[in-house]
Amino acid sequence: MKPTPDLHLEPINLLSEGWGPHLRLARSSLENVLIAAMFMAVALDMGGQIGARDIVLSIGAVMLIIVRRIVIPRQFALLFALLVVYPTFLLLVGVLKNADHSVAVSQYKSTVLAFILLVILSNSPYAILAKILYYSISFTALIAVVLAISLSLDINVFDGLIGRLHEESAGYFGLRGVGEFNIPIIYFKATLFYVPAALYFLFRGSIFVYFICVMGLVAATSKAGMLFVLIATIIFLFYKGKILSKTLIGVFVSLLLLFIFQSPIIRLFFEMQEGYDSTIQVRIGHMSSIRQLFSDHPLEFLFGFGLGTEFYSEGVGQYVTNIEVDHLNCIRKYGLIWSCIFFGIVLHTSIRSMKSHVKEIRVLGVCLISAFIVAGTNPVLISPVFFLILLVTILANMQSRASGSD
């Protein structure tokens, strides 16, 4: 009988056998999928009316905390005070003033959520975060274009989705009569952020995605958004564009302008400007009322009237919690001191980014300042999407400085 061979087995070390890189890649891929899901939920459901934002963000945040090591950098102390501590005080002020609790909590969640995301995402490469963020916004624009086309062609397959979005107040979704025409309007709450997304892909040379973002603005009939992108595109063509991109974008802009001026959309724009209830007149009324409010209450002007609080606006002839002149609205809710610090962080981050030696970071700086400008034309400045744009740019500067590439 032959002797039984020794069956002693040595333990296998997966990392020493070459599995380490694969495990790290799998974990990195999982993290990117979670981040993409979170960003997409924020872009599509920015106000949280549908419920997707809070559910996906909660699940994604918990899973990211599980799979990665979370550390709060010392540099975040000011942001913690700005986004968590002081808004908590203003939430209590709003409650004591019998403010609308749901509005106050919604406004409070915007800043607290921003800080939580900053902490969770602080270890992620800024370039990956930027791509995921702006692709998420552009995908929302693509959905807007598809829904607008379906309304124009009377395709019933999307009726349920359009109806649900409109009922849940996730934006404005429907047809607007202009003379004998019906103009489809698909306006997500994140619509104005198609502007920085369009610029991001324009500067990166992704012309097709840039077109999608621009068409998303057309689908929403966003005058401010289209005007800003048009001006930025013309500047880009003169200073940065290559011959091919200049030609393609020039042709596209020309066709777009021809389409707008030959379509009922231009009539809709003129109708919006006419009469006392036009957008401009409403905003003038808002500004007049808020200036009077600041004059009557100088102490609250400095420290904030509180979250969820209302004031009477001549622009609409009633009490409102938000107005379309959002930089002033921000000062009203959070106070001049808080707002100056916040605005200073945004402007400092933008300027620092635009002075960077890294092209990607310079692009992010341009996107941030464009988001800051257009967000002020609607009450979306203190919003999850704007904070994501700000946080990605902050991380870009931090990581660049840490690596010595800036």
C-alpha positions in Angstrom: 0.0 0.0 0.0 1.3 3.4 -1.0 1.8 5.9 1.8 -0.9 8.6 2.1 0.4 11.9 0.8 0.7 14.8 3.2 -2.4 16.9 2.7 -1.3 19.8 4.9 -2.7 23.0 3.3 -1.1 26.4 3.7 -3.5 29.3 4.3 -4.0 31.5 1.3 -3.3 35.2 1.7 -5.6 36.9 -0.9 -3.6 40.1 -0.8 -0.3 38.3 -1.4 -1.9 36.3 -4.3 -2.7 39.5 -6.2 -6.3 39.9 -5.0 -5.6 43.2 -3.2 -5.9 45.5 -6.2 -9.1 43.7 -7.3 -10.7 44.1 -3.9 -9.7 47.8 -3.8 -11.1 48.2 -7.3 -14.3 46.5 -6.4 -14.7 48.8 -3.3 -13.9 51.9 -5.3 -16.5 50.9 -8.0 -19.1 50.3 -5.2 -18.4 53.7 -3.8 -18.7 55.4 -7.2 -22.0 53.6 -7.8 -23.3 54.8 -4.4 -22.2 58.4 -5.1 -23.7 58.3 -8.6 -27.1 57.2 -7.1 -26.9 59.9 -4.5 -26.1 62.7 -6.9 -28.8 61.5 -9.4 -31.4 61.5 -6.6 -30.4 65.0 -5.6 -30.5 66.3 -9.2 -33.9 64.7 -10.1 -35.6 65.3 -6.7 -33.7 68.4 -5.4 -36.5 69.5 -3.1 -37.3 66.0 -1.8 -40.9 66.2 -2.8 -40.9 62.8 -4.5 -39.1 61.1 -1.6 -36.2 59.7 -3.7 -33.7 62.2 -2.5 -34.0 61.4 1.2 -34.2 57.7 0.8 -31.3 57.3 -1.6 -29.1 59.8 0.3 -29.8 58.0 3.6 -29.0 54.5 2.2 -26.0 55.8 0.3 -24.5 57.7 3.2 -24.8 54.7 5.6 -23.2 52.4 3.1 -20.4 54.8 2.4 -19.7 55.1 6.1 -19.5 51.4 6.3 -17.1 50.8 3.4 -14.8 53.7 4.1 -13.0 55.4 6.9 -14.6 58.8 7.7 -12.5 61.5 9.1 -13.5 65.1 9.7 -10.6 67.4 8.7 -9.8 70.4 10.9 -10.4 72.7 8.0 -14.2 71.9 8.2 -14.6 73.7 11.6 -15.8 76.9 10.0 -18.1 75.0 7.7 -19.5 73.1 10.6 -20.4 76.3 12.4 -21.8 77.8 9.2 -23.8 74.9 8.0 -24.9 73.1 11.2 -24.5 75.2 14.4 -25.9 78.6 13.2 -28.8 77.1 11.1 -29.8 75.1 14.3 -30.1 78.5 16.1 -32.1 79.9 13.2 -34.4 76.9 13.1 -35.2 77.5 16.8 -35.8 81.2 16.0 -38.2 80.2 13.2 -40.1 77.8 15.5 -40.4 80.5 18.2 -41.9 82.8 15.5 -44.5 80.2 14.5 -42.9 79.7 11.1 -44.0 77.0 8.8 -42.4 73.9 10.3 -42.1 71.9 7.1 -40.5 74.8 5.3 -38.1 75.5 8.2 -37.0 71.8 8.4 -36.6 71.7 4.7 -34.3 74.7 4.7 -32.4 73.3 7.7 -31.8 70.0 6.1 -30.2 71.7 3.1 -27.3 73.0 5.0 -26.9 70.1 7.4 -27.1 67.6 4.6 -24.4 69.6 2.8 -22.0 69.3 5.7 -22.6 65.5 6.0 -21.9 65.0 2.3 -18.8 67.1 2.6 -17.5 64.8 5.4 -18.5 61.6 3.7 -17.1 62.6 0.3 -13.9 64.3 1.5 -11.7 61.2 0.7 -13.0 60.9 -2.9 -11.0 62.2 -5.8 -12.5 65.5 -6.8 -12.2 64.7 -10.6 -14.4 61.6 -10.2 -16.9 63.5 -8.0 -17.1 66.3 -10.6 -17.8 63.9 -13.5 -20.5 62.1 -11.5 -22.1 65.3 -10.4 -22.2 67.0 -13.8 -23.3 63.9 -15.6 -26.1 63.5 -13.1 -27.3 67.0 -13.8 -27.0 66.5 -17.6 -29.0 63.3 -17.3 -31.8 65.3 -15.7 -31.6 67.6 -18.6 -31.9 64.7 -21.0 -35.0 63.5 -19.2 -36.4 67.0 -19.5 -35.8 67.0 -23.3 -37.4 63.6 -23.7 -40.5 64.6 -21.7 -40.8 67.9 -23.6 -40.7 66.0 -26.9 -43.3 63.5 -25.6 -45.6 66.4 -24.7 -45.1 68.0 -28.1 -45.8 64.8 -30.0 -48.6 63.8 -27.6 -46.9 60.6 -26.7 -49.0 59.1 -23.8 -46.3 56.7 -22.5 -44.9 59.4 -20.2 -48.2 60.9 -19.0 -48.1 59.1 -15.7 -44.5 60.3 -14.9 -45.2 63.9 -16.0 -48.4 63.9 -13.9 -46.7 62.5 -10.9 -43.9 65.0 -11.1 -46.3 67.9 -11.4 -48.6 66.7 -8.6 -45.6 66.3 -6.2 -44.4 69.9 -7.0 -41.0 68.7 -8.1 -41.0 71.6 -10.6 -43.3 72.7 -13.4 -44.4 70.0 -15.9 -47.1 70.6 -18.5 -48.3 72.6 -21.5 -48.7 76.4 -21.5 -50.9 78.1 -24.1 -49.4 80.8 -26.2 -51.9 82.0 -28.8 -53.0 79.0 -30.8 -49.9 77.0 -29.7 -49.3 74.9 -26.6 -45.7 75.1 -25.4 -44.3 72.1 -23.4 -42.4 73.2 -20.3 -40.4 70.7 -18.3 -38.8 72.6 -15.4 -37.1 70.5 -12.7 -36.1 72.4 -9.6 -32.5 71.8 -10.6 -33.0 73.3 -14.1 -30.8 76.3 -13.5 -27.9 74.1 -12.7 -27.9 72.9 -16.3 -25.9 76.1 -16.8 -22.7 75.1 -14.9 -23.1 71.6 -16.3 -23.2 72.9 -19.9 -20.1 75.0 -19.2 -18.3 72.0 -17.6 -18.8 69.9 -20.7 -18.2 72.8 -23.1 -14.7 73.5 -21.5 -14.0 69.7 -21.5 -14.9 69.4 -25.2 -17.9 67.1 -24.6 -20.0 69.0 -27.2 -22.9 66.4 -27.3 -23.5 66.6 -23.5 -23.2 70.4 -23.7 -26.0 70.3 -26.4 -28.2 68.2 -24.1 -27.8 70.7 -21.2 -28.7 73.6 -23.5 -31.7 71.8 -24.9 -32.8 71.1 -21.3 -32.8 74.9 -20.7 -34.9 75.3 -23.9 -37.3 72.6 -22.7 -37.7 74.5 -19.5 -38.0 77.9 -21.3 -35.4 79.3 -18.8 -34.6 82.8 -20.1 -31.9 83.4 -17.5 -30.3 80.0 -18.1 -30.3 80.3 -21.9 -29.0 83.9 -21.9 -26.1 83.0 -19.5 -25.1 80.0 -21.5 -25.3 81.9 -24.8 -23.0 84.7 -23.4 -20.6 82.1 -21.9 -20.5 80.2 -25.2 -19.7 83.3 -27.3 -16.8 84.2 -24.9 -15.6 80.6 -25.1 -15.6 80.7 -28.9 -13.5 83.8 -29.0 -10.9 82.9 -26.4 -10.8 79.1 -26.0 -12.5 77.2 -28.8 -10.7 75.2 -31.4 -11.7 75.5 -35.0 -13.9 72.4 -35.1 -15.6 73.2 -31.8 -16.1 76.8 -32.8 -17.7 75.7 -36.0 -20.0 73.1 -34.4 -21.1 75.3 -31.5 -21.5 78.3 -33.8 -23.8 76.4 -36.1 -25.7 75.0 -33.1 -26.2 78.4 -31.4 -27.3 79.9 -34.7 -29.8 77.1 -35.3 -31.0 77.4 -31.7 -31.5 81.1 -32.0 -33.4 80.6 -35.3 -35.6 78.0 -33.7 -36.4 80.2 -30.7 -37.2 83.3 -32.7 -39.3 81.3 -35.3 -41.2 79.3 -32.6 -43.9 80.3 -30.1 -41.3 80.3 -27.4 -40.3 83.8 -28.3 -43.9 84.9 -28.0 -44.0 83.3 -24.6 -40.9 85.2 -23.5 -42.6 88.5 -24.6 -45.8 87.6 -22.7 -43.7 86.9 -19.6 -42.3 90.4 -19.8 -45.6 92.2 -20.3 -47.9 93.6 -17.6 -47.5 94.2 -13.9 -47.3 90.5 -13.1 -44.3 90.0 -15.3 -41.2 88.3 -13.8 -39.3 91.6 -13.7 -42.2 93.5 -12.0 -42.6 90.7 -9.4 -38.9 90.8 -8.5 -38.9 94.6 -8.3 -41.8 94.2 -5.8 -39.9 91.6 -3.9 -36.8 93.8 -3.6 -38.8 96.9 -2.5 -40.5 94.9 0.2 -37.3 93.2 1.5 -35.5 96.6 1.6 -38.3 98.0 3.7 -38.1 94.9 5.9 -34.4 95.3 6.5 -34.9 99.0 7.3 -37.6 98.2 9.9 -35.7 95.4 11.6 -32.0 96.2 11.5 -31.0 93.6 14.2 -32.7 90.7 12.4 -31.2 92.0 9.2 -27.8 91.3 10.7 -28.5 88.0 12.4 -31.4 86.5 10.3 -35.2 86.4 10.6 -35.1 82.6 11.0 -35.8 79.6 8.9 -39.3 79.1 7.5 -40.4 82.7 8.3 -42.6 84.7 6.1 -42.7 88.4 5.0 -45.2 90.4 3.0 -44.1 91.0 -0.6 -45.5 93.7 -2.8 -44.4 91.6 -5.8 -47.1 89.0 -5.3 -49.3 90.8 -2.8 -49.1 88.2 -0.1 -46.9 86.6 2.5 -44.1 84.4 1.1 -41.3 82.3 2.5 -39.1 82.4 -0.6 -38.5 84.9 -3.4 -36.8 84.7 -6.8 -34.1 87.2 -5.8 -32.3 84.5 -3.7 -29.2 86.4 -2.7 -31.5 88.9 -0.8 -33.6 86.0 0.3 -30.6 84.3 1.8 -29.7 87.5 3.8 -33.2 87.7 5.1 -33.3 84.1 6.4 -29.7 83.8 7.6 -28.7 87.4 8.2 -26.1 89.7 6.7 -23.2 88.3 8.8 -23.8 84.7 7.9 -24.5 85.5 4.2 -21.3 87.6 3.9 -19.3 84.7 5.2 -21.1 82.2 2.9 -20.8 84.4 -0.1 -17.1 85.0 0.7 -16.4 81.3 0.8 -18.1 80.8 -2.6 -16.2 83.7 -4.2 -12.9 82.8 -2.6 -13.3 79.2 -3.7 -14.2 80.3 -7.3 -11.3 82.8 -7.6 -8.8 80.4 -6.1 -9.9 77.6 -8.5 -9.8 79.9 -11.6 -6.2 80.8 -10.7 -5.1 77.1 -10.4 -2.5 75.6 -12.6 -4.8 72.6 -13.2 -7.2 73.0 -16.0 -9.9 70.8 -14.4 -9.9 72.9 -11.3 -10.1 76.2 -13.3 -13.2 74.7 -15.1 -14.8 73.9 -11.7 -14.2 77.5 -10.6 -16.0 78.8 -13.6 -18.9 76.4 -13.0 -19.2 77.4 -9.4 -19.3 81.2 -10.1 -21.9 80.6 -12.9 -24.0 78.5 -10.5 -23.8 81.2 -7.9 -25.0 83.8 -10.3 -27.9 81.9 -11.9 -29.1 80.4 -8.6 -29.8 83.9 -7.4 -32.5 84.3 -10.1 -34.6 81.6 -8.4 -34.8 80.3 -4.8 -32.3 77.6 -5.3 -29.1 79.1 -3.9 -29.4 77.3 -0.5 -30.1 73.9 -2.2 -28.5 70.5 -2.3 -27.3 70.8 -5.9 -25.6 74.2 -5.3 -23.9 72.8 -2.2 -22.6 69.8 -4.1 -21.1 72.1 -6.8 -19.5 74.2 -4.0 -18.2 71.1 -2.1 -16.7 69.5 -5.1 -14.8 72.7 -5.9 -13.7 73.0 -2.3 -12.4 69.5 -2.3 -10.6 70.1 -5.6 -8.7 73.0 -4.0 -7.9 71.0 -0.9 -6.7 68.0 -2.7 -4.6 70.0 -5.2 -3.0 71.9 -2.3 -2.2 68.7 -0.4 -0.6 67.1 -3.5 1.4 70.2 -4.3 0.0 70.4 -7.9 -1.6 73.8 -7.3 
